[in-house]
């Protein structure tokens, strides 16, 4: 399976720089540090969404499944809560599909996914919209950004995971448990 956010969409962050500064107990910062806080918010959101499968802002996704990705003929969409499945195609041809689940969605094409004759590869493409405001996830985001901010001089790794405290990791785990991921 491969997935990505659909290109060309504008995504607003679920928490603002101002809210983050208040959470950190900082009255104001210079432009460079405010930009750094903004970048940390985006990085933390992307990391958390990828780690938990919970989309905290509404956006469109594209996903490509291959024949081995099905479980009992169903394909599990990688992010929740899903608000709409906008298209399902087998090797470039639109198909009807069955859907089960509410927030966490599984789809099953009503046709068999067969091998594409030109590439010898069968695939199922799906576009969907997922994401909703989640107060618990927003609190976890604040904690992740606070940990990143407090450890910013420690050669921050490419993933926030290296600078996240034990307590914040436990909060992330509860987010996974509460969303049944």
N, C-alpha and C positions, 0 to 999 in steps of 0.2 A: 504494500500500500504506500502511496505517496500522497501528500496533501500540502496545501498552501493557502494562505489568504489570497483571495482574488485580487489581482492587480488593479490599481487605479481608484481605490476607494479611500475616502478620508475617514480615519478612525480617531475619535476623541477618547482620551484617557478617562478611566472611571474616577480618578482622583486628580485634583489640580495641584499645581506647584504651591499655591497659597495654602491649600488644605494640608499639604505635606509639611510646609514650613511651620504651620501652627502645631501639627503633631510633633515635630522635632523641637518645638519650643524656641524657634528662631523668628525674630521679628522681621528681618529683611536680609537679603544677600545681594552681592554684586551680580551683574549680568552673567558672568562666566559660571558662577556657582548655581544660579537659578537655572541656567541651561543644563548644567550637570544634573541637578535634581530632576528636571524634565526627562533627560535621557535615562536616568535611573528608573523613573516611573515606567517608561516604555519598556526598558529591558526587563524589569521585574514582572510586568504584565505578560510579556511574551514568554518568558521562562515559566511562570506559573501556569499559564494556559497550556503550554506544551507538556508540562509535568503532570498536571491534573486532568487535562481534557475538558476543563470548564472554561468556556468563553465568557468573559466578564463585560464585553462590549459587543453590541450587535454588529456582525460583519458577514460577508459572503466568503465561503470556502469552496475550493475545488479539490476533489479527491479522486484518485485513480486506484481502483482495486484490480488485482489479478486473480485468476481462477483459484489459486490456493488460499486466498484471503477469506473465502466464504466459510461460514460456520452454519451447518444445517441449511445451506442455500441462502442464508442471509448475510449481508455485509453490514458491519457496524460502523456508523458514522463516527469519526474520531473526536468530535467536540459536541458538547451539550451546553445549555439547552437548545435543541433544534427548534426553530420557529417555522421553518418552511424548507421543503425540498423543492428546488426550482427546476432541476432537470436530471434525467438519468439516461445514459446512452451506453450501448454496447458497441465497442469498436467504431464509434462515430455515428451510430444510428440511434435515434430516440426510441425508447421502449417504455411500455407500461410497466408498473412495478407495484408490489405490495409493500406496505409499511407497517411496522409495529413499534410500539413504544411512544411515549409522550415527549418528555424532555430528551431522553437518551434514545435515539432512533436507529432502527435496523431496517434495511431495505432488501427486497428480493425481486430481481427482474422477473417478469412473466415469460421471458424467453431464456433459453440456455445461453450462457456466455461461451461462445465458440471461438476458435482460433481465427485470427485475422489472416487471410491468405497472403497478404503482401509482407507481413512482418513476422509471421509464425508466433504471434503473441496475442492472447485474448485479454481484453480488459474491459472494465466497467467504469465509466466516468460519471461522477455525480457532482452537482453543484447544489449547495444548500446555504441557508442563513442560520447562524447560531449566535447566541449571546444574549445576556440580560444582566441588568444591574444585580449585584449580589453583595449585600452588606458584609457578610462574613468574608468573602474573597477580598473586598476592599480593605478590610482590617488586616488581612494577611499581607496584602500589597504594601500597606503602610509599614508593617513590621519588616518586610524584606528590604524596602527602600531605606528604612532607618538603619538596618544592619549594614547595608551597602555604604550609606553615608558615614556611619561611625567607623568603618573599616576602609575608607577610600584611600588611605595612604599605604595600605598593605599590599600593593601590587594586585589590584582587583583581578580575579580570574575572568575568563570569558563568560562564565556562567555565574549568576548570583549565588549558586549553591555553595560555593566555597566560603562565602562570607555570611551565611545565614546561621543565626544562633540556634541552639538546641530547642529553645522554647518556640521559636518561629517555625522550625521544622515540625514540631508537634502540632502547631496550628494548621500547617499545610496538610498533615496527615488527617486531621479532622475534616478538612475540606474534602479530601478524597473519600473518607468514610461517609460523610453526609450526602455526597452526590453519587454514592454507590459505584465509584470507579475502582 
